[in-house]
Amino acid sequence: MTKKDLQKIFDSFSKVRVLIIGDAMVDAYIWGKVNRLSPEAPVPIVTVQKKETRLGGAANVALNVQAMGATPILCSLIGDDMYGREFTDLMDKQKLSAQAIFKTQKRVTTVKTRIIGNNHHLLRVDEEVESEISKTETQQLIEKISFLIKTNAVDVIVFEDYDKGVITPDLILKVVVEASKKKIPIAVDPKKKNFSFYKNVTLFKPNLKELQDGIKAEFDMANLEILSHVADELKTKQGIENILITLSDKGMFIATKKIKKIIPAHIRNISDVSGAGDTVVSIAALCLALKLDPILSTELANIAGGLVCEKVGVVPIDKELLFQESVMLLTK
């Protein structure tokens, strides 16, 4: 791999159109200073200096895709409420299309509020509904997704599942059928509820905890033999083509038809791991659309996931930084 080879790949990302389906949310932040403990309870007092909101969940995948120069189309359902309006305002500011964003009065918009004191994550407060969306709402999403697949040159589909109910088994089944007709690859970032419903997809990207929850078993994360066995069973059971397991500070494990390998993590100054999974699946999906070598794809996703962990809060990847880091680590 040369710098010129990498440059061609990074230039090609701009040609990719990504359909992202999943749980979109607002990430809210309260930033402040901590100088003392409360006299009322043994907790820190945060003197607020700044408040901000960002796009989160599946919308953060859209931001990562956009940051790489590709075109994201986000399909989700949010609440018809104050934070729903905040969400669409943020989409507009980021110049992201809201054509496939549905609003409902039956649910609240998912909000994760993180309280950061002295640049340390102290507390998170979640406002959410985790029940499945209705059959009518599911059908609305299916019809919109089907329309987008038929009328847009979609190169890859991403399921970004946070177990908040937007992705249902019926929706998964229908989208996989539609995608297979058009031979569109599918990348999945799963959670526990729908884990076993993701069948016949191209790339399945759980982290270790999600994998253990999904198959209801615990095992040694650093053991290549055990990971290979688990991946083989999962691929056979659910008809999955490739499995990418993120292993936190141990790196990533990739399993294809021909390859089973652990890609070690690079040494980083970790500030915050939130949002890293969104970045990893975004880069992996773009590589999938370009039909890149699985090892190279995993290495790029591995570098990207590490880079965003150096930032406080959920942030998308910086394309130029990823390119420079990839040149340093992957070229000869």
C-alpha angles and dihedrals in degrees: 000000000000132000088252091054091052092047090056091051093048091047090051092058088076090067095057124102114200126196108205119196122185155067109340120192147164119257108208123192134199109193122192152133127274117208104150147012123257116260087216097060138353093270132113121258111229115206102208116235102163142007126198143162129218137181111266144180113016088358089061088057087054090052092050092049090048091048089058090056095255126124117253125197111193120205116190147122124243137173123278090235144099094290091044088059089046089052095053090045089055090048089053093048090052091047091240119151115250093189092116098040112111125195128210135184090211094074140037123238109258111250126184111194115197120195111209120191121184087349091302123119104241106168144355125209118195127202110188153123115233101185120109119269115252125274089250092053091045090053090050090055093045092052092048092047091048089051092049092049092050098044103034130060093244110185100183139004125218125199107202104189121187096164091250094127105254092108111063130180090250092052091050092050095048094046093049090052092049092046093049090055089057094036091238114161118235127213119194131201098189138196131196105274099057097027097116094041094068101095132161094012126146102230128018115192115185124157117233095267092049090049093050091048092046097052094029095234140107125220144158109288094206096050110105093192094054094043089050091051093048091047092050092051092047093047091051095044097047102025093242117167101203133012124203116186119190112216102190110231091359093068127231138316119217125193123184131155091280106020136062113172144146113227107205120231119248119241109267140171095242114210103160132356095197113120095015092115090055090054094046095052091044094056092040091052093050090050089048091054090052091047092235124174108280094232092052090045091052092047092052092047090047092054092045093050091051094049095055090050088066089066126077112241130006110315133161121244121273106235097207092047090050091049094050092046091048091050090052096047105033109033128081 
